[in-house]
Amino acid sequence: MPNTYTQIHIQTVFAVKYREAVIAPDWKEELYKYITGIIQKLRP
């Protein structure tokens, strides 16, 4: 009997009212590293 495999991909989009850029370029990379660290810790 064949197995069924399922994958779920979740995409998070950060947007603000009127599409104003509120993530400053000087701390943007650090913010992305922080978010990546949180996601990696949530994985089993």
Beta strands, then each sheet from edge to edge (+ up, - down):
end
